[in-house]
Amino acid sequence: MTSAAPPDWTAGTPRLVVYRCQLCGHAWYLPRQACPGCGRTEVTPVVSAGAGVVVASTTVWRRPDVSPDGASPVGIALVDLAEGGRAMGRCRPGTPVGARVRAVFVTEPAGHAEHAEDGEHPKDGGRLLPMFEPEGE
């Protein structure tokens, strides 16, 4: 990659990073050594504002006997980000395709989620996760 990528949610920093090829302009989410469109290695990381449109969503129903939070349903969405690229993250169950959303980040320690403030890391061994909420809420 041409530029060093800033840390993202996988490293404990609440943000999404999109990558853009300097040659063909193709954009994608999640780091790769080369552009999946043309194969060039001149890649620039771009910090995403997290806004996008839901292109697919589903609700996962978990078994109560193995779920620490009492088997509450979990929504999962694929979102086309405004900067390009498609990201996956949590959403409210029943989020419709076509909804305009924005990424927020939640920490999920021991069976429950809390919103993470910018720069805050998960506590108590929890994990930081992107969650797409409807814009304007």
PASEKE-686128 format. One record per residue: residue in three letters; y, x, z of N, C-alpha, C in turn. Coordinates in steps of 0.02 Angstrom, whole numbers, padded with zeros to 5 digits, always signed. Example, Ala and Ser with C-alpha at 12.3 -4.5 7.8 and 13.67 -1.06 7.14 Angstrom:
// PASEKE-686128
ala-00284+00660+00390-00225+00615+00390-00165+00660+00390
ser-00112+00642+00354-00053+00684+00357+00002+00645+00394
This chain:
// PASEKE-686128
met-00059+00042+00000+00000+00000+00000+00062+00044+00000
thr+00113+00019-00032+00174+00057-00037+00212+00060+00029
ser+00222+00003+00062+00261+00000+00124+00215-00015+00182
ala+00232+00012+00241+00194-00004+00300+00206-00076+00319
ala+00152-00112+00333+00158-00183+00350+00178-00191+00423
pro+00224-00238+00436+00241-00253+00506+00181-00288+00539
pro+00174-00282+00604+00118-00316+00637+00124-00392+00630
asp+00067-00426+00629+00067-00498+00623+00028-00528+00682
trp+00011-00592+00677-00022-00626+00732-00090-00595+00750
thr-00123-00563+00702-00188-00532+00717-00180-00471+00763
ala-00118-00444+00766-00103-00388+00810-00063-00410+00872
gly-00058-00476+00882-00023-00502+00940+00051-00517+00931
thr+00077-00510+00869+00147-00526+00855+00149-00593+00819
pro+00185-00642+00846+00183-00709+00816+00222-00715+00750
arg+00190-00695+00696+00219-00703+00629+00164-00695+00577
leu+00180-00721+00518+00136-00714+00459+00168-00663+00413
val+00127-00622+00382+00152-00573+00334+00117-00585+00267
val+00157-00594+00215+00132-00604+00147+00141-00538+00110
tyr+00099-00525+00061+00103-00463+00022+00118-00481-00050
arg+00163-00441-00081+00184-00454-00149+00176-00391-00191
cys+00147-00399-00250+00138-00344-00297+00205-00329-00330
gln+00224-00265-00329+00288-00245-00360+00284-00246-00436
leu+00224-00246-00464+00218-00245-00537+00216-00316-00566
cys+00167-00356-00543+00158-00422-00574+00189-00479-00534
gly+00210-00467-00472+00241-00518-00431+00194-00564-00394
his+00128-00555-00403+00079-00597-00369+00087-00589-00293
ala+00081-00644-00257+00086-00642-00184+00022-00669-00153
trp+00003-00641-00096-00057-00662-00061-00049-00652+00014
tyr-00093-00684+00051-00092-00679+00123-00154-00639+00145
leu-00146-00599+00195-00195-00552+00224-00194-00487+00184
pro-00191-00432+00219-00183-00367+00186-00242-00347+00142
arg-00225-00316+00086-00274-00286+00040-00243-00221+00015
gln-00284-00176-00005-00260-00111-00029-00230-00116-00099
ala-00248-00168-00136-00223-00175-00204-00212-00249-00220
cys-00170-00262-00269-00156-00330-00291-00219-00363-00319
pro-00236-00422-00295-00295-00457-00322-00283-00482-00393
gly-00220-00483-00416-00205-00506-00483-00211-00452-00536
cys-00183-00392-00521-00181-00340-00572-00213-00274-00549
gly-00228-00268-00485-00261-00208-00460-00215-00150-00441
arg-00150-00158-00451-00103-00104-00434-00096-00098-00358
thr-00077-00039-00335-00071-00026-00264+00002-00026-00239
glu+00049-00041-00283+00119-00045-00263+00132-00114-00234
val+00123-00119-00168+00125-00183-00133+00179-00181-00080
thr+00216-00236-00074+00269-00241-00024+00253-00298+00025
pro+00252-00283+00091+00243-00338+00139+00308-00377+00148
val+00302-00442+00157+00359-00486+00166+00345-00530+00227
val+00389-00529+00277+00380-00572+00335+00395-00644+00314
ser+00348-00688+00324+00355-00758+00304+00394-00798+00357
ala+00433-00846+00334+00466-00892+00380+00416-00943+00407
gly+00356-00946+00377+00304-00991+00401+00306-01061+00372
ala+00354-01075+00328+00359-01141+00298+00312-01147+00239
gly+00285-01206+00228+00241-01217+00171+00220-01289+00165
val+00172-01299+00120+00146-01366+00105+00070-01365+00114
val+00044-01416+00148-00028-01421+00159-00063-01438+00093
val-00113-01398+00075-00151-01411+00014-00221-01437+00030
ala-00244-01428+00092-00308-01455+00114-00308-01456+00190
ser-00341-01506+00219-00348-01507+00291-00413-01543+00310
thr-00437-01527+00368-00497-01558+00394-00493-01561+00470
thr-00535-01602+00499-00540-01606+00571-00610-01585+00591
val-00614-01539+00639-00678-01515+00663-00691-01548+00731
trp-00747-01581+00737-00767-01613+00800-00817-01567+00833
arg-00801-01546+00894-00844-01499+00930-00888-01535+00981
arg-00946-01506+00994-00993-01535+01042-00968-01528+01113
pro-00968-01582+01152-00942-01578+01220-00982-01531+01265
asp-01046-01521+01252-01086-01480+01296-01075-01405+01286
val-01039-01385+01233-01025-01314+01221-00951-01298+01214
ser-00908-01349+01221-00836-01339+01213-00802-01338+01281
pro-00765-01284+01296-00733-01279+01362-00678-01329+01374
asp-00650-01360+01321-00594-01407+01332-00614-01480+01325
gly-00679-01494+01333-00700-01563+01330-00709-01590+01259
ala-00717-01546+01211-00732-01565+01142-00676-01601+01106
ser-00613-01583+01120-00559-01614+01082-00563-01592+01010
pro-00545-01636+00963-00548-01616+00892-00496-01563+00875
val-00511-01522+00825-00467-01469+00803-00452-01479+00729
gly-00388-01481+00712-00369-01486+00642-00362-01416+00612
ile-00382-01409+00550-00376-01345+00514-00345-01360+00446
ala-00295-01320+00427-00260-01331+00364-00256-01268+00322
leu-00257-01277+00256-00238-01225+00209-00168-01241+00186
val-00124-01191+00190-00053-01202+00176-00028-01153+00124
asp+00003-01178+00071+00036-01134+00023+00104-01117+00052
leu+00114-01053+00068+00176-01031+00099+00232-01026+00048
ala+00293-01036+00070+00351-01035+00026+00359-00967-00008
glu+00341-00913+00026+00348-00845-00002+00290-00828-00049
gly+00241-00873-00055+00181-00861-00094+00123-00847-00048
gly+00064-00854-00073+00004-00844-00033-00017-00908+00001
arg-00080-00911+00020-00108-00969+00053-00139-00947+00119
ala-00116-00978+00173-00139-00960+00240-00179-01018+00270
met-00225-01000+00316-00262-01050+00352-00241-01047+00425
gly-00237-01104+00457-00221-01106+00528-00236-01175+00556
arg-00224-01181+00619-00233-01246+00652-00178-01294+00632
cys-00192-01358+00640-00143-01411+00629-00164-01470+00672
arg-00124-01522+00673-00143-01582+00708-00199-01616+00669
pro-00250-01643+00703-00301-01680+00667-00269-01736+00626
gly-00291-01743+00564-00264-01795+00521-00202-01775+00482
thr-00181-01712+00486-00122-01690+00447-00136-01702+00373
pro-00093-01738+00339-00107-01756+00269-00091-01699+00220
val-00128-01699+00165-00114-01654+00109-00044-01672+00084
gly-00004-01622+00068+00064-01632+00043+00117-01629+00098
ala+00095-01628+00161+00143-01625+00217+00179-01558+00217
arg+00244-01559+00230+00283-01498+00238+00276-01476+00310
val+00256-01413+00319+00242-01388+00387+00276-01321+00398
arg+00277-01300+00461+00303-01235+00480+00256-01206+00532
ala+00243-01141+00527+00198-01108+00574+00233-01096+00641
val+00198-01113+00694+00215-01093+00762+00153-01056+00786
phe+00157-01024+00841+00099-00986+00866+00081-01010+00935
val+00017-01018+00946-00008-01040+01010-00055-00986+01038
thr-00054-00979+01103-00105-00938+01135-00158-00985+01161
glu-00218-00966+01152-00273-01009+01173-00316-00973+01224
pro-00296-00974+01288-00338-00945+01340-00385-00997+01369
ala-00446-00980+01379-00495-01020+01416-00491-01095+01402
gly-00490-01115+01340-00497-01185+01323-00434-01226+01316
his-00374-01197+01321-00314-01236+01308-00262-01192+01273
ala-00215-01224+01240-00165-01187+01200-00096-01197+01229
glu-00056-01144+01225+00015-01146+01245+00055-01113+01190
his+00117-01136+01179+00159-01105+01129+00178-01035+01151
ala+00177-00987+01105+00197-00919+01119+00269-00908+01097
glu+00308-00877+01139+00376-00860+01119+00375-00797+01076
asp+00426-00786+01036+00429-00727+00993+00421-00664+01034
gly+00374-00623+01016+00363-00560+01051+00316-00565+01110
glu+00296-00625+01129+00252-00634+01186+00180-00627+01163
his+00140-00594+01203+00070-00584+01186+00026-00632+01225
pro-00034-00647+01198-00079-00691+01234-00093-00665+01304
lys-00100-00711+01351-00113-00692+01420-00186-00704+01436
asp-00210-00670+01487-00277-00683+01514-00331-00677+01461
gly-00325-00630+01415-00377-00621+01365-00379-00675+01313
gly-00328-00717+01309-00326-00770+01259-00314-00742+01190
arg-00312-00787+01142-00300-00764+01074-00241-00801+01044
leu-00203-00766+01005-00145-00794+00971-00169-00824+00905
leu-00147-00886+00891-00168-00920+00830-00109-00954+00796
pro-00108-00953+00729-00056-00991+00694-00074-01065+00695
met-00023-01106+00705-00031-01178+00704+00025-01206+00661
phe+00007-01248+00614+00055-01277+00568+00074-01347+00593
glu+00139-01355+00609+00165-01419+00633+00211-01448+00581
pro+00216-01515+00578+00262-01546+00530+00333-01520+00538
glu+00367-01506+00483+00436-01482+00487+00480-01535+00518
gly+00530-01511+00556+00577-01556+00587+00555-01582+00656
glu+00498-01559+00680+00476-01581+00747+00476-01524+00795
